[in-house]
Amino acid sequence: MKPDKILEELYALAKSLGYSVHREPGAFKGGACIVREQKHIIINKSMPLEASSVILARALCQLDVEGMFIKPAVREIIDRERKWALLNPDVMFELDGAKEVQE
C-alpha cells in the first residue's frame, strides 16, 4: 500500500475513534492531546508522509482497535508501533492518563 493511502486509512481510523487529526507547522513531532473535551492528534506538517504515518500509528497503537476491521498494511504499522512502544516506554505518552488542557 502506498504511503499516502496508509496515512489516509490511519486518518479514517483516528476519526472513527473520536480523534481529529491536524497537520500543523511547528517545532515538534506530534502526538495526541485533549483540549476542551475534544480529542486531537497533531502531526508536524513538515514531516514526510511515512513519518506522519508512524506518529499517527504510534498514537493509535495505544487505543483499543481490536475487533475493528483495519486493512492488513495499516494493522501492520500499528502493531509495529505497539511493539516499539513496549520496548521504549520512556518516550511514549499516555492517552489514558492524558490531562485536559484548560484555556
Contacts in CASP RR format, 6 or more apart in sequence:
PFRMAT RR
TARGET T0000
AUTHOR 0000-0000-0000
METHOD contacts of the structure
MODEL  1
MKPDKILEELYALAKSLGYSVHREPGAFKGGACIVREQKHIIINKSMPLE
ASSVILARALCQLDVEGMFIKPAVREIIDRERKWALLNPDVMFELDGAKE
VQE
1 9 0 8 1.000
1 71 0 8 1.000
1 73 0 8 1.000
1 74 0 8 1.000
3 48 0 8 1.000
3 49 0 8 1.000
3 50 0 8 1.000
3 53 0 8 1.000
4 49 0 8 1.000
6 49 0 8 1.000
6 53 0 8 1.000
6 73 0 8 1.000
6 74 0 8 1.000
6 77 0 8 1.000
7 49 0 8 1.000
7 52 0 8 1.000
7 53 0 8 1.000
7 56 0 8 1.000
9 70 0 8 1.000
9 71 0 8 1.000
9 73 0 8 1.000
9 74 0 8 1.000
10 21 0 8 1.000
10 53 0 8 1.000
10 56 0 8 1.000
10 57 0 8 1.000
10 60 0 8 1.000
10 74 0 8 1.000
10 77 0 8 1.000
11 21 0 8 1.000
11 56 0 8 1.000
13 60 0 8 1.000
13 65 0 8 1.000
13 68 0 8 1.000
13 70 0 8 1.000
13 74 0 8 1.000
14 20 0 8 1.000
14 21 0 8 1.000
14 41 0 8 1.000
14 56 0 8 1.000
14 59 0 8 1.000
14 60 0 8 1.000
15 21 0 8 1.000
16 68 0 8 1.000
17 39 0 8 1.000
17 60 0 8 1.000
17 63 0 8 1.000
17 65 0 8 1.000
18 39 0 8 1.000
19 32 0 8 1.000
19 39 0 8 1.000
19 40 0 8 1.000
19 41 0 8 1.000
19 59 0 8 1.000
20 38 0 8 1.000
20 39 0 8 1.000
20 40 0 8 1.000
20 41 0 8 1.000
21 40 0 8 1.000
21 41 0 8 1.000
21 42 0 8 1.000
21 43 0 8 1.000
21 56 0 8 1.000
22 40 0 8 1.000
22 41 0 8 1.000
22 42 0 8 1.000
22 43 0 8 1.000
23 42 0 8 1.000
23 43 0 8 1.000
23 44 0 8 1.000
23 45 0 8 1.000
23 52 0 8 1.000
24 42 0 8 1.000
24 43 0 8 1.000
24 44 0 8 1.000
24 45 0 8 1.000
25 44 0 8 1.000
25 45 0 8 1.000
25 46 0 8 1.000
26 44 0 8 1.000
26 45 0 8 1.000
26 46 0 8 1.000
28 42 0 8 1.000
28 44 0 8 1.000
29 43 0 8 1.000
29 44 0 8 1.000
29 47 0 8 1.000
29 51 0 8 1.000
29 55 0 8 1.000
30 41 0 8 1.000
30 42 0 8 1.000
30 43 0 8 1.000
30 44 0 8 1.000
30 55 0 8 1.000
31 41 0 8 1.000
31 42 0 8 1.000
31 43 0 8 1.000
31 55 0 8 1.000
31 58 0 8 1.000
31 59 0 8 1.000
31 93 0 8 1.000
32 39 0 8 1.000
32 40 0 8 1.000
32 41 0 8 1.000
32 42 0 8 1.000
32 59 0 8 1.000
32 93 0 8 1.000
32 95 0 8 1.000
32 98 0 8 1.000
33 39 0 8 1.000
33 40 0 8 1.000
33 41 0 8 1.000
33 42 0 8 1.000
33 98 0 8 1.000
33 101 0 8 1.000
34 40 0 8 1.000
34 98 0 8 1.000
34 99 0 8 1.000
34 100 0 8 1.000
34 101 0 8 1.000
35 100 0 8 1.000
35 101 0 8 1.000
35 103 0 8 1.000
36 100 0 8 1.000
36 101 0 8 1.000
36 102 0 8 1.000
36 103 0 8 1.000
37 100 0 8 1.000
41 55 0 8 1.000
41 56 0 8 1.000
41 59 0 8 1.000
41 60 0 8 1.000
43 52 0 8 1.000
43 55 0 8 1.000
43 56 0 8 1.000
44 52 0 8 1.000
44 55 0 8 1.000
47 55 0 8 1.000
53 77 0 8 1.000
54 77 0 8 1.000
54 81 0 8 1.000
57 74 0 8 1.000
57 77 0 8 1.000
57 78 0 8 1.000
57 80 0 8 1.000
57 81 0 8 1.000
58 81 0 8 1.000
58 84 0 8 1.000
58 85 0 8 1.000
58 92 0 8 1.000
59 95 0 8 1.000
60 78 0 8 1.000
60 81 0 8 1.000
61 78 0 8 1.000
61 79 0 8 1.000
61 81 0 8 1.000
61 82 0 8 1.000
61 85 0 8 1.000
62 82 0 8 1.000
62 85 0 8 1.000
62 92 0 8 1.000
62 94 0 8 1.000
62 95 0 8 1.000
62 96 0 8 1.000
63 95 0 8 1.000
65 78 0 8 1.000
70 78 0 8 1.000
85 92 0 8 1.000
END
